[in-house]
Amino acid sequence: MNAVKPIKSVDDLVEAGLATPADRAALEAVTARYAITLTPEITRLIDRADPNDPIARQFVPDAAELVVAPEERADPIGDHAHSPVEGIVHRYPDRVLLKAVHICPVYCRFCFRREMVGPQGLGTLDAAAMEAAFDYIGSHQEIWEVILTGGDPLVLSPRRLREIMKALANISHVKIVRFHTRVPVVDPEKIDAALIAALKASGKTVYVALHANHPRELTMEARAACARLVDAGIVMVSQSVLLKGINDDPAILADLMKAFVENRVKPYYLHHPDLAPGTGHFRLTIEEGQRIVAALRGQISGLCQPTYILDIPGGHGKAVVSGSTVQATGDGCYSVSDYRGGEHSYPPA
Ligand code: SF4
C-alpha cells in the first residue's frame, strides 16, 4: 500500500493496517502521552508481513511504552540542569545545543527527549527566546560549535534556517554549526536546493549528523538526499542508537555503517539507549552492547567504526563505553567516569 498522507493518530494506524482495532485502547493511551507521526516514506518502508519489522518497531507505538521502569526519567540526559536560557544546553565548555524547535518529522518510540518533543509541546522558540539564545552564544567566547537539535531543526522552513544561520554568521567565535536530523531519511525530498542554501553561512563550517538505525532506512531517495548535501560541501556524520530487536546484531550494524560510508556519511556515534520513560523494551545491557561492538571491530574497515557511547544520566556528558571509562562493578551495574573525572553509577540508584 502506498501511503499518501502522514500517519498522525491511532485511527490512521488502523486504517493503514499497522494496528488492529483491538490495539486501539492501549495505543490511544500511549499517544495521549507521546507524539506519533510516520511520514509516507517511512510507512512505505514497513514490511507488514514481519511482526518484528525493524522500521515499524522504531515508529509504530507499542503498549510496552506504558511500562515505566524505576530508573527511567523524563530528562534522561539532564538537559534542564545545563540550560542557562531557554533553548540552550551548555554542558561542555566549547559547544552548546540550540533547541530551536521541538517538532520532529517522525516520532521515534525510543526518543530520549520524548517528554519534550511533539506537536503539543514546546513548539518553536519565539523571536525573543531566539534573540536571548543568540545573545548567550555571542557573549560566551568559548563557544566554538553550535549544535542544532531538538526536535529536528530541518523541519524548519528555509527562511527560518536562513535567519538562524545569519545570526550565527555574526558571531565570529562560532566556527562550526551542526544539524542533527532524520529528514534526509524520513522526508528526503525536503532536502532541496533552497534548504541546502539556507544551511550555509559565510565563515562557518556546516556538519549534518544523520540519525538512522537500520540499513533499510537508506533508500535510494535517502542516499540521493545525502548526496545533495555532501555535493554542496556539507560534511555528514552519522548517529545511531543501539536498539534491541532492531540493530543489536553485528551483521546489521555492519551493513548500516558500510552504507553510511558508501554515501560519504562518516560513522560517528552509536548511542547506548537512554533511560527515557517507557523504553525498556528497546534497551540491552552494556555487556551486550560491548559484545556487539567488539564483533563489529573485526568485521569492517576502520572507516566504518562508530564510537559507542553512553550519555551519563543526570547531564554529566558522554562516556565512551570501552576501556577504563565504563567499569563493571557487578550485578549488571557499572561505574562510569565523566570527562571531568567524576564517577557515576549506571544505572543510577
Ligand atoms: S527525531 Fe530525534 S528528537 Fe525527534 S523523536 Fe526521533 S530521536 Fe527524538
Residues whose N, C-alpha, C, O or C-beta is under 5 A from the ligand:
A	BS01	SF4	C104 V106 Y107 C108 C111 F112 R113 G150 G151 D152 R182
